[in-house]
């Protein structure tokens, strides 16, 4: 909401923004979670994937939803949730934008707590989508258990680039080197600019040859092979 709330009344770029408040789940709750129900997931049940489906259906009934412009975005835990939705609902989402990111469907990024490891399935669809992945450099980490276990979002983002491009998704990587925070020069309007520039099925990617003039110079385009 901090990123996009001020942008919703722009008549040239109208959109609906939905922000999900976390339950919150943690390593001692049932189900086991990390803010949202995003550590363990299968086809049978997931609270937040089910909520995504329900909210989307509700919005479509109330307002009518452009099926070519359904996006997900988030930071940190919200970025992981965004990524899980992109795995579970890749046929629905046109593009994603994730700041400080991990994909637990990638074996290089899987987290384990003793013998218990995160479980995400393989991508549930075959439609490639573009992804904006933002990392904060070597200090982009988060202590899950203080002094015991931390997520290295910087390295996970690098793994995510290889993971996504290997599956046919174009990726824009932006490395701001400010640690685990949102960079002020890649803010909500630019976040939205990326999404609006990528309706479903956009080819070739408009960012493949040049970024918008107001974007920072620390962004790189990674094409799918």
N, C-alpha and C positions, 0 to 999 in steps of 0.2 A: 504493500500500500504506500509506503514511503516513496517508492520509485514512480508509481503511476497514478496515484489518486488525483494529482493536480492536472492530469492530462485528459481525463475522461470527457470533459465538456468541449473539446476541440471539434468544431463543426466540420473541419476538413479531414478529421481522422477519428470518427466516432467508434467507440468500442465499449463493451461491458467488461469490467474487471471483477473477478471473484477471488477473494483471499480466504484461505482456510486456516482457522485457528487450531493450533495443535491440541491434542487431547489433554496433556502430553503423555506419551509413553516413554519408558526408559528400560534399562536392562533388568529391572526387578518387577515389571508389570506383566500382565497377561492381556493381550499378546505382548511378547517382547518387542520393544520398539526403540526408536530414536526420534522423539517428538511425534512422528506419524508412524503408521503401520507400514514400515518400509524396510525392515530387516528380513522378515520372512514373508514370502508371497508364493501362492500357487493359484491355479485356476479356480479352486473351490471357493475361496473367500479372502477378501482383503478389505478392511474397513474403508480405506481411502480410495482405492480403485473403484469400489462400489459407489462411494460418495461422488467421485468424479462423474461416473455414468449418470447418477441420479440428478446432479446439479445441471449437467449439460442437457438432459432431457427436459428438466424444468424450465431452463432458460429458453430452449427451443419452443416449447409450448407457449411461453409467456410473450416472447419477443420475436422469435424466428432467428435462427443462428445460421450465419454463412458458413457452410461446411468446409469451405476452402480457407477459412481464417480462424481456426481453433488452435490456440497456442498454450504452452505452459512455460512458466518462468519461476525462478527462485534463487535464493542465496543460502549456502551452507546446507543445513538440514532441508531447507526448501528446495535447494538444487538437487539433492539426492532424491527427494520426492518427485520432482520434475522428471528426473532421469528414469525413475521407476515407471512413471506414467508413460514415458516415451517407449519403454520396453513393452508394457502391458497394452498400450493403446497407440501403437505406431501407425496404424491405419487411419486413426482419427486426427492426430496432431499434424498441423502443417509445418511447424518449426518449434524449436525450443530455445530458451536462453537460460543458461545455468552459470551462476557465479560461485566458485569454490565447490568442486564437483567430484562425484565418485559414481562408478557403475559397478554394482555388486554382481552383475551378470558376467563380468569379466574376471576370469580367475586371477589375474594380476592385481585386482583390487579387492578381492573378497576379504571380509573381516571375520576373525574367529575370536571367540571368548572361551578359552579352553578348548573343548572338543566341539563346541557349538559354533557353527559358521553361518554367515548370511546366505540366504537362498533366494536367488532371483532366477527366473527361467530365461531361456533364450528369447530373442525378440519374437513377439506374437504375430507379427505381420511382415510383409515383404516390401512395403512402400518406403523408399528412402526419404528422409527429411533432413533439412539443414539444421545445424546446431551452432549456437554461439556459446563458447566455453571460455570463462574468464578465470584466471588464476592469479594469486597474489605473490608468487615467488617463494623462496625458501621458508619464509615465516608464515606461510598460509597453512597453518595447522590448527587442530582443535582437540583439546583434552576431553576424551569421552570419560575416562576415569583419571582424575588428576594425578599426575606422577606415575601412572601405570600404563595407560593406553591412550594414544592420540591418533587422529586421522591426519594423514599427510595429504591435504587437498591439492597441493602443488604437484606432487608426483602422480596422484590419481588422475588429475586433469591431463597430464602428459600421456598416461596410459589410455585415457578415454579418447584422446585424439586418434591414436593408432587403432583403438577398438572400433570407433565409429567409422572412420574412413575405410577400414578393412571390410566393413559391412555395407559400404556403398553410400555413406552419408558425407556430404561436404561439411567441413568444420571451419568456423572462424575462431581462432585462438587469440585472446588478448591477455598479455601478461603485464600487470601494473606494478608489481614488486612492492606493494604496500602492506602485505600480510593478509590476515583474515578479516578483510573489510571490503566495503563497496568503494570503488574508485570514483572520485568526484567528476572526472572527465569522461566517464562512461556511465552516464546517469540514465534516469527514466526515459527522457525523450529519445536518446540514442538506442536504448533497450527496445523501445517501441518501434523506432525506425527500422531496426533489423527485422523485427517480426512482420511489420506491415510490408516490407520489401520482399517477403517470402510467403506469398499465398501458396496453398498446396499445389505441388507439381511444378514449381518454378524452375525452368531450365532454359539456358544455362544460369548458374547462380550469378546474380548481378554484382556480387562482391568478389568474384573470381579475378577480375582485372583491375578493380580500383574500389577503395572504400569511399564513403561519403566524405566531403571536405571537412566536416566538423568532427570527424573521428580521430582519436589519438593515434600516434604513429607506432604504438606498440602492439598493433593487431596484425595477424598473419592469416592468410587463407590457406587451408589445407584441402586439396581436392581429393575426392574419392578416386581410387585407381580406375 
